[in-house]
Every structure is written in structure tokens, then in C-alpha cells.
Amino acid sequence: MPFEISSTYAWLGLAIALALVEISTVSLVSIWFVIGSLFAFGTSFITDSLVVQMVVFIAVSGVALAFTRPLVKKHIHKNTVPTNADMLIGKTGVVTQPISADNKGRVTVDGQSWLARCDTPLAPGDHVIVDKISGVTLYVSPATVKNS
């Protein structure tokens, strides 16, 4: 008689494997499926029907995801520290090191030097407008400066 694994052990093995995946990651990626597989594991003691066990797994995982994901997202983003860097968006700066589509350069905005990217090549002395900030890099576009 060949070795046969029952669905009870399969659900328990899946729960353990998914829990290990969850432990090894920084963000929540599989906790909902751990919960679903534990419920399917419990269901395997009530019925031998794999279809019923799968329905329980999918339903419980879906419900757990639907109810907990919004709460988890709130708490994950809770530790975000706002900075004043966003105040640079829309401001004018001056290129201090050349910028090309392939290479970052540097710009000075409000007396501070920043790494900058732009799809348009820019030379030192060119004026730019800050479009957005990602990490420590400004994304800029050429600015037209009126001479007075």
C-alpha cells in the first residue's frame, strides 16, 4: 500500500509552511491563509470532503483578509514620519551638476543640495521645478525663468 497523506496533515503542514513564510517576511503576506488553513484543518476532523475543506479555507481566508487588511494598513503606515521635504514640491532650484536621462545630477533648492533626476538633459545653471520627491531624490523638470 503506497504512502497516503490525509488532508488533515496536509492542512496542518500548509498552516505551518505559511506561518514560516509569514515569520520570514517584514510585512503581512500570508497570515490570512494561515488562519484559513487552520480552519480547514479543523474541518477535516468533521468531514473527509476535500471540497468542503477547500471552501472553508477559501472563505475563511477571504473573510480574514477583508476584515483585517484595512486595520493592518493603518498600523503599518502609522509609524511614517512626516518631513518638510514635501514643501519643496513646486519650488524652483538650480542645477549644480549635470543631469541626463540616464544619470542623476544635483540641484540646489532653498540652499540645500539634492540628488535629482530629469528626463531632459540639464546643465549647471539651468533652473528647474521640483515635481516630486522619492527618498532623497528630487524629480525635476526644466523651468522657464523670466529676466527682469
Residue pairs with C-beta under 8 A, 6 or more apart in sequence:
6 44
7 44
7 48
7 50
7 53
8 41
8 44
8 45
11 37
11 38
11 40
11 41
11 44
11 53
11 57
12 37
12 41
14 33
14 37
15 34
15 37
15 38
15 41
18 30
18 33
18 34
18 37
19 30
19 34
21 29
21 30
22 28
22 29
22 30
22 31
22 34
27 76
28 72
31 64
31 68
32 61
32 62
32 64
32 65
32 68
32 69
33 57
33 61
35 60
35 61
35 64
36 56
36 57
36 58
36 59
36 60
36 61
36 62
36 64
37 57
37 61
39 56
39 57
39 60
40 53
40 54
40 56
40 57
40 60
43 52
43 53
43 56
44 53
47 53
85 133
86 133
88 109
88 110
88 114
88 130
88 133
88 138
89 130
89 131
89 132
89 133
90 129
90 130
91 109
91 110
91 129
91 130
92 109
92 127
92 128
92 129
92 130
92 143
92 145
93 107
93 108
93 109
93 110
93 114
93 116
93 127
93 128
93 129
93 130
93 138
93 140
94 107
94 108
94 125
94 126
94 127
94 128
95 105
95 106
95 107
95 116
95 122
95 123
95 124
95 125
95 126
95 127
95 128
96 105
96 106
96 107
96 108
96 113
96 124
97 105
97 106
97 124
98 105
98 121
98 122
98 123
98 124
99 105
99 107
99 116
99 117
99 118
99 121
99 122
99 140
100 121
101 118
101 119
101 120
101 121
104 115
104 116
104 117
104 137
105 115
105 116
105 118
105 122
106 113
106 114
106 115
106 116
107 113
107 114
107 116
107 128
107 138
107 140
108 114
109 130
109 138
114 136
114 137
114 138
115 136
115 137
115 138
116 128
116 137
116 138
116 139
116 140
117 137
117 138
117 139
117 140
118 128
118 139
118 140
118 141
118 142
120 141
120 142
122 128
122 140
122 142
126 142
127 142
127 143
127 144
127 145
128 140
128 141
128 142
128 143
129 140
129 141
129 142
129 143
130 138
130 139
130 140
131 139
131 140
131 141
132 138
132 139
133 139
